[in-house]
């Protein structure tokens, strides 16, 4: 990761850590970079944050000042920008969003012409220009770029989603929590078009209420909504709709691990999985791996971040992967996590098997998990300390085949994350505390976060 761009773009508090000057310079560099031998075309989407409009204007100013044309999808989802960038042959795509973060944060995600996250090498060039560059010439005369309304692209993406459904949703009562974000209009349009009896909450964005007590990070309201209204299923998206979690008809949470399990099982039983493996991050629950083992479905693990999941899937030809948080990638249909596609694929499994979601998810048992964050004096030094490594190894051996421990560092904070899973919650806590005690004994511990 660079100075500004992390695994999920340039993110920070709008007006403070991410400013219009940053956005303008990003636009300036991208416009110049892609205009070397043709008139560059860049497509831009945004979520419902108040600051998204400010950053959109700055990006457009930078792009057009460098001679590129900026095409505006307006309020839309991150996966829609990925889809339109790829399908309509744009040089790159930009999504303005801080995903599940509070409204006062925002972010700029860059997408390459194939619909994937932008290459690290170009991100580093942009960072260098932000800090040091001022030599890009301004376009003049007819070479100045245009800003073009491209809402038709967003509508075409909605049409694409509708084509993915294998059956009508008629007779199904579906709840949608739009997080007052990118799907506030789009999600209902899709499910209505497919015939569902659609019930929607958190679909009144005001620029300040995105993700506030709603969406995939605050799913308790959707749980209550599904049960009280007797719905068959509920889907909760995050601010930019690259995540989706579900609620079954009984009000149980069906997380990303459950969704990967039931989808992989349905794909295998339908002959669609082939020899593909399920790609997860190291944070997926041990219960997922146990359930996949019972089905004879292989899996691979990556570092935390849907970026790494996508890279593995692309490299190895795997068809399904994702994170427990609800970033699920169905590679046949998208190159990034797409909450709406995830909802459509869960509906497919329910309709084709004629089983309720609770039954589909039931065979996978989530192992109790304990996760504690520890601020340390030196992340790498602590990870490599022989006493700490020995404590981690001992904890893993004591848990045996019915549990695991994981010690990893945060990419953005001076923090180590200590995690344990076991069918015995008390044992989970004990093993995490043993590892933290080894940090204290070695002099690395600062405080709990």
N, C-alpha and C positions, 0 to 999 in steps of 0.2 A: 504494500500500500504506500501511496505517496503522501505528500504534505496535505493535500486537499481532498483527493479522491480516495475513498475507501472501497470496500467490496461492493457497496451499493451506491456509488456516486459521491458527489460533493454535498455534504449535509451539515447543517448547523443552524443556529438561530438567525432568522432572516433579519437583515439590516445590521447585524453584528458580526457573526462569523461567516455568513454568506450574504454579500451585498450586491447592489446593482452594478457596481464596478467590476466585481468578479464575473457576473453574468455577461456584461458587455465585452469583457476581454475574452471570455470563452467563445462568444459569438464571433468576435473579430478573428480569433485564431482559426476556428473551424471554417469560417467563410473563406479565409485566405487559403487554408490547407487544401480544401476540396475544389477550389476554383483555378487550380494551376493549368488545366487543359480543357475546361468546359465551364459552363455556367452551373455553379453548385446549387443543389436543391436539398434543403433541410426541412424536416417535418417536426413540428413541436406540439406536444400535448401538455396539459396541466391538470392538477387536482383543484379542489375548491377553496384552498387557503387564500386568505386575503392577499398575502404576499406573492402568490403565484402570478397574479396579473402584473405586478411590478417587475418581477424577474422575466416574465415573458416579453415585456416591452424592451427591457435591456438586452436580452438575447437577440431579438429582432433587429434592434438598432446596430448591434455589433455585426451580425450576419450581413445585413444589407449594406452597411458601410464598407464591408470587405468585398462586396460584389455578389453575394449569394442571395438566392431567393428563399424566403421563409414561408412555409406553408403551415397554417394554424388549424389544428384539430379542435382547439378550444378545450373545454373540460372533458376529459376522457381518461381511460385507464392506461397504466404502463404497458400491459401486454398488447393493447390496441396500437400503441405507437410502434412497438416491435413488429407487429404484423404488417402495418401499413408501410413501414420503412422497407421491409423485405419485399412485399408484394408489388409496391409501386416504384421500386428502383430508386429510392432516395439515397443520397450519399451518406446520410446519417440521420438518426432521430434523436430528439431531446425530450425527456419527460421531466417536468417541474413538479416535484413531490418529495415529501419526507415520509411517505408511506404511513406507518402506524404511529409516528411521532405526534406530539401536540401541535396545535395550529401555529404556534409562534416559531417553530422550526420549519425549514424547507430544504429542498435539495434539488440538484441538477444531475440527472442520470443520462449518460450518453450511450447511444445504441449504434452499432455499426451497420453497414449496408445489408448484412445477413440477418439482422434482427437480434444479434447477440450483444452482450455488454462490450463496450469499446475496449480495444486492445490497450494493454498497460503502457506500451511504448508511446502511443499518441497522448494518453493522459499525462504522462510525464512531460511531454513537449508542451502541453497546454499549461501545466503548472509552472514550467520555466518561463513561459510568456507572461503569465499572471504576475510573477515576481520581478522579471527582468526585461521583458520585451516591450519595445515601443517603435519598432521599425517597419511595421506592416503598413504599406501605402493604403490610403483611402481610395475607394472607387470614385470615379467622377462621371458626369454626363450620363449616357445611357448604360454605362457599366454598373451603376448603382443598382442594388438588388431591390426586389419587390417583396411586400408582405401580402400573402394570398390566403383568402378564406378557403379552408379545405375540410369543412364539416362533412362533405360527401365521403371522405375517407373513413370517418368515424361511423357513418351510416353503413358503409360497405362492410366494416368489421362486424357490426351488429348482424348484418345479413349472413356473414360467414358463420357466426355462432349458431344461428338458427339452423343452418344446414347440418350441423354436427349431431343434432338430436336424432336418435333412431326411431323414436315413437312420439306420438302426441302425449302431452301431459294432462289431457282432459281427465277430470275426476280426481286429480291430485291437488291437495291443498298445501301450498308452498309458502313458507315465510322467508323474507329477505331482510337482512340488516345491512343497509348500505353505508353505514359509518359516517353519514353526512359527507360522503366523499365522491369519488369518481363515478361510482355506479348509480348515483342517486336517481337518474332517469333511465339509464341504459338497462339495468338489471330487470326492472319491471317490464320494459318493452320486450325483452327476450322471452321471459317466461309467459307473458300474456300471449305473444305470438305463437308460442308452442302449446297453448291451450290450458295452462295451469290456472287454478283459482289462486291468484297471487295476493299475498298480504305483505305489506312493506312497512318497516320502521326505519327511523334515522335517515330519512330521505328529504330533509329540509335544511340544506346547508346555508349558513349565513357568513361563511368566511372564517368563523371563529370556533365552530362547534365540531369540526372534523375529529373523529375518534373519541369525542367526549362521552364517556359512559355508553359506548356503543361499538359495534364492529367486532372484528375477530379478537381484539385484545380486551374487550369488555363484553363477554358473550352472555352474561347472566340475564340481561334483558330479553335476549332472543329466546333463551331457555324458557323463561316465564311466558313469553308471547306464544310460543309453540304449544305449550301445555294448555294454557287458558283458552286458546282458540281451536284446540283439537286438530292441529295441523299434522300432515304426514311427515314433513321434514322442514328444517330451517337451514338457511345458509347465511353465514356472516362473513363479510368482506372487510378488508382494511382500507385505509384511505385512498390508495391507488389501485386496489383490486388485483394485486398479484398474489394475494393470499385468500384462502377460503377455509373456514372451519364449518362443521355441520352440527346440527342438533337432531337427534332421532325423535321419533314420535312419542317417546316416553320422557323426553327432556334431557337425555344423556348427551354429553359432549362427545362428538366424533372428531378427534383431532387429526393432524396430518399423517401421523403414523397409522391410525385406523384407516384413513382414506387410501394410503398406499397399499395396505394389506388387502382391503376388500377389492380394490381395483385390480391389483395383481392377480388375486385369486379368480376374479371374474374373467380377466383376460386369458388366464391359463385355461380355465374350464371352457372358454369359448374358442380356444385355438388361436388367440391373437398374440400371445406372449412369446411363443417360440422359445429360443434359448436366452432371451433377454433376462438380465438381472435387475433387481430393484436397487437404485442408487440412493443412499441416504447419507446424511452427515453423521459424524461421530456422536451427535447428541440424540439421535433417535433412541427410543426406549428398547430395552432388552426384550421386552415382550413382543415387539415386532419381529425381531430376529428369530425368536423361538417359534412364533407362529409361521413364519416363512419356511423355517426348517421342516416343520411338520407337513408343509405342502410340497416340499422338494423344490422350492424356488430360491435361487441364489441371490446374493446381494453384495454390494460393494459400499465402502464407506469413504467419505471425503472430509476435508476440513469443514468447519462451520461456514455456511454461506451458500445460497442457491447458485451463485456464480460457479462454484466448484462442482456442484452437482451437474449443472448444465455442461461444463467442460468435459466431465467424465462421460456423460451420456453421448455427447457428440463424438468423442474419440472412440468409444467402444460400441456404439450403435444400440445402446439400451433404450427402452421405450417408456419407462416410468421411473420417476425419482422425485425427491423433495425433502422437505423438512417437517418436523413435528408441528411447527408454527403455522403450517398451511400453505407454504410455497410448494405447490405440486406441479411437476412438469410432465405433460403427456406429449412425448416427442413427435408423434405423428401429426400433431395438431398445432404445436407451438414450440418455440425455442426458449421460452421463459416461463416462469410460474404465471398462471392465469386463473384467477379465482372463478371467473364465469365458466371457463372450460371445465374446471374441476367440478363445479356444481352440476354441469351438464353430464359429465361422465359418471358422477355418483347417481344421478337420476337414471342414467342408462342401466347401471347395474341393478337398481331397484326394479325398474320396469321389466327388464329382460328376464330377471330371475323370479319376478313376482313375489319378492320378499321385502319386508320392511327393513329400514336401515338398521334398526336395533339388532335384527337377526344377522345381517351381513357383517356387522362389526363385532358381534359377540365373541367369536372364537379367539380374538386377540385380547389377551389380558395385559393391561398396563402394569408393569412392575412399579412399586412405590419408589420414588426418587427423592433424594435430598441434594440440594445444590446450595452451596455457600460461597460467597465472594470475599476474598481476602486481599486487602491492600498490603503489598510487600515492598521491601526496599529495592529489590532487583528481581524482575520477573524471570529472566533467563538464569541468573545466579541461583535463585530458589529452585527452579525446575531441575537444575543440574547438580544440586547439592546431594551428596551421597546419602545423607541421613533421610532427606525427604524422599528420594528415589526408593530407598529401602522401605520406608513407611508405606509408600504407594504399592510396592510389590507385595509386602506382607498383607496389606488389606485385601488385595486382589486374591491372594492365595486363600485367605480365611473365608472369603465369600464363595470361593470355588466356582462351580458351573452354574450356580443359582444366583449370581450377582456379578457386579463389576464396579470398578472405581475408575474415575477419569480426572486427571489434573491437566488443565490447559490454561493458557494465558489469554487475556482480553486483548483485542487488537487496538483498542482506543483508550484504555485506562491502565493505571499501574496495579492491575488486579489479576489474581489467579482464581480460577473457578474450580472448586473442588466438588465433584459429583460422585454420588454412589447410588446404585440401584440394587434392590434385593426384594424378595417376597416378604422379608422381615424388615419393617420400617425402623424398628429400634436398632437393628444391626446396621442399617444404612447410616443412621445418625452417629453411631459409635465409630464407624470407619472414617467418616468425614472428619470427625473430631480428632481421631488419632493422627490423621495427616496434617491437620492444622496445628496440632501440638508439636509435631516434628518441625514445623516452620518456626514455632516459638522457641523450641530448644536450640535451633540452629541460628537464632538471632535474625531471621528474615522477616518475621511477623511485624506489621505495623499496627493494623487494626482491622476489624471486620467492616465490610462495606454495608 
